Amino acid sequence: MSKNKLRIIPLGGLGEVGKNMMVYEYGNNILIVDAGLMFPDNEMLGIDYIIPDYEYVLERKNLVRGIVITHGHMDHVGALEHLMEDLDAPIYATPLTRGLIEVSLSENGLLNKTTINTVHAGESVAIGPFEVEFFHVCHSIPDSVGLGITCPDGLIVHTGDYKFDPTPVDGWPTDFSKLAEFSGRGVLALLADSTNADKPGWTPSEMVINDSFDKVFRTAPGRIIVASFASLVSRMQQVVDTADRYGRKVAFVGRSMKQNSKMAKKLGYLKIPSDIEVGIEEAKNMKPKDVVLMATGSQGEPYSIMGRLARGTNKQFQMIENDTIVLSSHAIPGNEETVFKTINSLFRKGANVIYEPLAGGVHVSGHANQDEMKLMLNMVNPQYLIPIHGELRHLKQHAVLAEEGGFPAENVLVIENGQVIEFENGKMVIKDRIPGEYVFVDGSRVGEIGPSVVREREQLAQDGVILISLVLDSKGRLHEEPEIISRGFVYKHGEDDIIEETQQKVINIVKKTQGDLHNEIVKSIRSFLYSKTKKRPVVLAAINWL
């Protein structure tokens, strides 16, 4: 009998919303499912985005047999451009997902170095010892799939992002028959989306957006600007269809929006009548009531179209009187402050902003709510349930839902990134945890910025910095008075007194200290300033010798 065991290792997406990445390992074979990114919290100053810590994979990169992508959203594909710099393994993706991946990899010079295989829902592929079956699921982007992963230890069902939409925009509902077939074969474990585990009932259908768009287009007095994710092809189609009904022309603006719409048209996922689409320059010369612009920036990203419009720095076009802006998305958890700040700025510039939750129906979630999650569990009827995709509160609530429905509590495993699971003789066993930390992307730097740097940036932003410059003679005595430079610290009238007191404190420290003068100054002045102000500025000391 083989001694190989199935191991499941989450590297991202468990304990957070975003940067989804799962490793399935059997013997000397690794299958990766998804490789996404995550938006930074507001405290992560200067960080562009976060990707999984996949050092475990890099240490075993010769064992990677393939990378399967469930759909084209950035929280599932955004880290591929970094991962594929270090891996030589084939990617498997459905046609639209492949197109989105190719756009990203081509921008980074990786497309010609990467093997991408096109798969379709209903097909199966052998990847090492894994037989991967692709089944269609409804989500907020076409061509989404869940996975049935079979290895010698059993069948795993990995849902990816899904919902049970009875009236999807593309007319292709989730594959109930395949889920029932899996159940009949016996499912060892279900790894299921938990994003909306705290939302009761059923997620509304994407079709409700049509009615909301209809109302906006019917009543908007001037130009309409719809902000969405550049990968939301189904939303592009809904905007085009509504614009067509109301005699408006559509212009896609922003690099990623233009690239993805062009790719989706080429593949047949986006159908635009020839007389509907115009370029931005043509749109600017048309009557505002005849125009719809579709742009990025629904999350208030600083360098997106919406972010630049809010600051008045957009070069292609500016806001004009009677603009109606539709933010067709929910704020990603942790990103609410940025979104609302952008909304406020747009209002301040005179726009009419339509956003959730005030205008219900301009966006609906692509994830299953509680009743759909219960249905998924009952249909698949697995031996074990592992909630995935969500913050810890979502994972916990998913477990509660299962247990309330009669699923054995001992067969539900709530884990976070880095926790290794093994299956031994059909039983699930928790093993040692591996690192599953954040990898920060800051400009062109990947992983060079650690948590300590982020904390230091936060401290600088909150409490400022004090720089102490000393000039000492050969005997270690002050050659001149210490220079104290303050930035972002102490703005009220009393500043001069504190600086003078700090200066005298430094003079005394220099006179008394026999050992490490630099360390003593930093430590003592930090403590002194906190005692005076209850603030903790970053204290830097520069000692120059004559």
N, C-alpha and C positions, 0 to 999 in steps of 0.2 A: 504494500500500500504506500502511496506517495506521502512523504512527510511535509510536502508543501502545504501552506495554509493561506487562506484569503485574509489579507490585511486591508483595512480601509483607513485612510489618513486624511482628514480635512486640513488643508493648508490655508483656507480662506472661506468666509461666508458663514461661519458658525460662531455666533456671539457678536455679529455685526451685520449691517446691510451693505453688501457690496463685496468686491474682490473675491468672488466665488472661485474656488479651486479644490478639486477632490482627487486624491490618488487612490487607485485600486492596485493592489500588489498581490501577485501570486507567484511564489517561487522567485525565479530571476526575471520576472516580467512586471513592468509597470504600465498601467493605463491611466492617463490623466483626463479628467473631465473638467473642461472650462479653465480659463485663466483670465480673471477679470481685475478691474481696478475699483477703487473706492474714493469718493470725495473726502477731502480732509475736513476735520472739525474747524470751527472758527478760531480755536486756540492754536492751530498748527500753522503759524504764520510763515508765509513764503512757500509752503508746500503745495505743489501742483496737484498731485494725487498720490494714492498709496496702492502698492501692489503686494501680493502675498510673499512671504518668506519661503522661497522654494529651494533653499539650500539642500534640503533632503533629496530633492530630485536631482540637483546638479551633481551631488556626490554619487549618484547612481545613474547618470545620464545614459550610459551604455545599455541600461536595462529598459529604457522607455521605448515601448513598441508603438505607441500612437497617442495622439491628443484628439479627443472628441469634444466638439463644441455644440452645446444644445441650442443656442440662438445668438443673434448678433448684437445684443445690448452690451455696452461697455463694461458693465459689472460682470460680464462673462467672457469678453474677448479683449479687454483693454490692456491686459498684461502680456498678450501674445508677442507684441513687438519687442519686449524685453526678453521673454522666455526663449524666443526663437534665435536670439543672438548667441545663445549658449547650447541649444539643443539641435540635434539633427534627427528629427522624428516626423513622420507624416501626420498631417492634420486631416480630420474627417469632419465635413460640415455640409449642411444642405445648401442649395444654390444661392439663396439670398444671403445667408450667413457667410458663405464663401466669398461672395462679392464684397461684403463689408470688411471682411478680413483682408482681402486683397488690396482694398483702398488703403488700409492702415499700413500693411507691410510694404507696399510700394513706396509710400512716403518715407519710409525708413531704410530703403535699399535692401530689403530682406526678401522681396517677393520671388526673385529668381533663384534664391538659395533655399526656398521652402517648398516641400511637396504638399500639395493640398488635394485631397480626394473628395469628389462630390458624392454625397449620399442623399437618399430620399426617404421620407417617412414610408414605412412598410418594408424597407430593405434591412438586411442584416450583413454584418461584416465580421470576419475573423481577424482579431488583432492579438497576436500571440495566443495565449491559452483562453482569451476572452472572446466569446461570441456576443457581439453587440447588436441588438435589435432596436431600430429607430421607430418610434411611434409618434404620430402627430399630436400636439397639444395646442390649445388656444392660449395665446398670450397677446401682449400689445404690439407684437411684431410678427409678420408672417414667417412661415417656414420654421417655427419652433418645434422642437422634438423633446420627448422624454426617452429614456433608455432602459432597455432590458439587458442586463449584463450577466451572462452565464459563464461560470467557470466550474471546475470539478467540484467545488464546495457547495454550489447551488446557484440560484437565480436571485439577482439583486435588481430591484426596480428603482431607478433614479428619475424622479419626475421632472427635474429642471423647474423653471418657472411655468406655472400653468394656471388655468381656471376653466370651469365648465361653462362656456358661453354658448347658449342655444342658438344665438343669431350672430355669429362672428361676421366681421366685415367681408372677409374673403369667402364666406360660405362653407368653411371647412372646420367642423367641430372637433373637439378632442376625441381620440380614438377609444371609445368605450369598449369595443369588441376586443381590442388587443389587451386592455387591462383585465378583462374577464378571462381571456386566454391565459394570461400570466397566472391568475389566481388558480385556474384549473391545473396548471403545471406545478404549482406550489412555489411560493415566494419565500426565500430565506429572510430577506430584509427589505423594507421600504424606506428609502431616503426621500423625504417629501418636503416641499416648499412650505415654510412657516411664516412668510412675511406678513400675512394678514391674520395671524392666529388670534388676535385680540378684536377682530371685527366680526360681529354676528351676521348670520344670514348668508346670502349669496352676493357675489360681486355683480354689479350691473353689467349688461352687455355693452360692447363697444358701440352698438347701434344707437344707444341713447345719445351719443355725441352728435349724431346727425341732426336731431331735433334742436339741440342747443346751438349748434353752428347755424342752423336755419334761422333761429331767432336773432343771433348776432348779425348775420348778413342782411337780414330783412330790416333791421333797425339802425345799423351803423351809418352815420351821416357822411363819413368820409372814408379815408383809407383804413384797411384792416391789416394788422400785423399779427400773425399767429406764431407764437414761440413754442418750440417743441424740441425734443431730442432729434438729432440728425438721423438716427437709426429708425425712427418711428415711421416706417414707410406706410403703414395703414393710415396713420394720421395725415400724411401727405395726400393720400388718395381721397380721404374725406374732405379735405380742404379744396382740392381740385374739383370734386363732384359738386360741392356747394357753390363754389365760385361759378361753375358752369351754369347752374340753375339760376343764378342771379346776375348773369351777364358780366362778371368781373374777370379780369385777366390775373394770372398768377405769376409771380417772380420768386424764385428761390434765391436767397441771399446768404452769404457766408460760405466759406470754402467747403466745410464738411457737408452742409446742406446741399450745395450744388453737386458735389461729387457723388453723394449717396443717391440723390434723385436721378442723376444721369445713369448711374449703375443700375438702379431699380427699374428704370424705363427700359434699358437695354435687355434686362433679364425678363421683362414682362410682368414684374410685380407692381409697377406703377403705370397706369394707363391715363395718358393726358391727350385730349383732343388737340390737334395740330394748331388750332387758332387760339388756344387758351394760354399757353406759356409764353412769357415775354422776358426779356432781360431787364436788369435793374435800371439801366439808363433809359430804356423805353418807358418803363413803368413811371419813372420820375417825371416824364413829360406828359403823362396822361392825367385825366381828371381823377382826383383822389377817390371818388365814389366808384370808379371803375377798376380799382386796383386791390389786390391782396398780396402781401409780402409774407413769405414763410421763412422764418429765421431760427437760429439757435439762441439759447440763453434763458430757457425756462427755469433754470436753477440759479439765475443771477450771476453766472460765471463772469468774472471781471472782463475777460477778453472776448466774450461772445457779443453778438449783435445787441442783445438786450442790455448787457452790462455797459457797452459803449454808448448806447442811446441814453441810458440813465445818467451817464456822466457828461453827455454832450460831446463825445470824442469820436463818434462813428464817422468814418470818412465817406463811405458810399452814399449815405443819405442821412438826413436829420428828421426829427419829428416835426410834424406840421399840425396846424389847427385841425381839430376834430378827428385826430387819429384814435382808433380803437385798437387796443392791444389785448390779445387773448393769450394767457399763459396756460397752455394745454398740457399741464402736468401737475402732479403732487410734488410738494417739496420733499426731497429726500431727507430722511431722519438725520438730524445734525446740521442740515443746511437751511433750516427755516429762517434764521436771522438774516442770512445773505439774500434770500428770496424776498423777504418782506422789506428789506432796505432798498432793493431794486424797485419793488412796487411803489414804495413811497416816493422815490426819486422820479419815477415815470409820471406819477400823479402830479408831482410838483412842477413838472415840465408841461403840464396841460393835457396829458393823455387820459382817455377813459380806459382803465385797466380792468379786465374781466379775469377773475382768478378764482380758484377753489379756496374756501368753501362757499363764498358769496354767490357764485354763479354755478350751481350744480349742473354737471353734465358736460362741461367743456373738457373734462378728463375723467376717465374711469380707470381703476386699477387693473393691471394685468395679472393679478395674483388671486388665488382662491381665498374666499372668506371661510368662516368656520363650518358652515353646512357642506360646502364643497370638499373641505378637508376631511370631514367625517365620511363623506361618500367615497372619496379616494381610498381611505383606509378600509372601508367595508368591501369595496370592489376588489381590491388587491388581496386583502386578507393575508398579510404577511405573518411570519413567525415573530419577527422583530420590527420595531419602528425606530428610526433615527431621524428626528426632526432636523432639517437643514435650512439654510437661507433665512437668517434673521438674527436680531439681537437676542440675548439670553432670555429676555422676557417673552419673546415670541416663541422660542424653542420650548420654554417651560409651559406656556399656555397650550401649545400643540400637544404636549404630553398630557396635560390635564384633560383636554378634549378627548383624547384617546381613552384615557382611564375612565372618564365619565361614560363613555360608550361601551364599557365592558372589556376593553383591551387590557390584558394583564400588565400591571404596573411594572413588574420585574422584567418585562420584555420591551420596555421603552427606555431608550438610552439618550439622555440629554448631555451632549458634550460640546466642547469648544475647540477652536483651532489647535492643531498639534496633538490632539489626543488620539492615540493609536488603538484601533479595534482589531482583534483577531477572531476568527471563527475556528473553533476546535471541536470536531465531531458534531457540527451543527449547533454548537453553543457559542454565544457571543461572550468574549472575554476582553476586558480593558487592560491594555498594556501601558508601558511607560509613555510619557508625553515627550514630544520633540518640540524644538522651538517653532513658534508660530506667530512671530512678532510682525509689526508693521515694517515695510520697506518703503521709505519716503522717496518720492521722485521730486527733485527740485531743479527745474530747468533741465540741463543735460546730465545732471548728477543723479545716479540711481544708487541708493543704499549708502551714500556717503554721509548723509545727514541722519544722525541718530536721535533718540529721544532726548538726550542731554542738550543737544543743540536746539531742539524745538522748545524745551523748557527754558533755555537761556533767552531765546527770542521772546518768549512769553513774558519772562521777567523784565526784559528790556522794555517791552511795550507797556507793561503795567507800572513799573517803578523807576524806569530810566537808568542812567549810568553816571557814576562818579569816577573821574580819572585823576589820579594823584601823581604828579610829576616831581621827582626829587633830583637834585644835583648834589653829590657828595664829594668831599675831597679825599685824598689818599688815606686819611686817618678815619674816614667814615663819619665826618662831621658835615653838617649842612653848609654848603657853599653859599646858598641863597634861600630865601623863604620858599616853602613848598608851593607849587602851583596846583590849585584845585579847579578842575573843569567839570561843570555839571550840564547834563543834557537830559531833558525829560524828567527832571527830579526837582521838586520844591519850586512852585511857581508863585506862592503867596509872598506877601511882604515879610519877612523874617528870613528870607533866603540868605541875605548877606551875613546875618548873625550865625546861621548854621554853618555856612562856608568858613567863616572866621574861626568858629569853634573847632571845626574839623581840621583846619590848618594848625591850630595850636595843639590839637591832639596828636597830629602827625609829628610835630616838633618834639613833643615829649616822648613819643615812641622811639624816635631816632636816638634820643639821648640815652634811653634806658636799655634798649635792646642790644644783646650781645650775639644772638644767634641769627636765625633766618629772618632778616628784616622785612623782606617782601611779604612773607606769609603772615607775620605779626601785624603789619600795617593793614592788609586786606581783612584779616579776621577781626581786629580791634575796631577798625572804622566801620565795618559792616554792622557790628554789634552796637557801636555808638550811634549810628544813624537810625537804626531800628528803635533804640531807646528814646530818641528824640522825636521821630516822625511816625513810627509804626509802619514804615515802608522798608522794603528790602531792595534797594537799587543794586545793580551789578557794580562792584567796586574793582577797579583796575589800578595797578600801581606800576609806574615806570621809574626805575632807578638808574641814573646816569652817573658815572664816575669820572672825575677829572684826572 
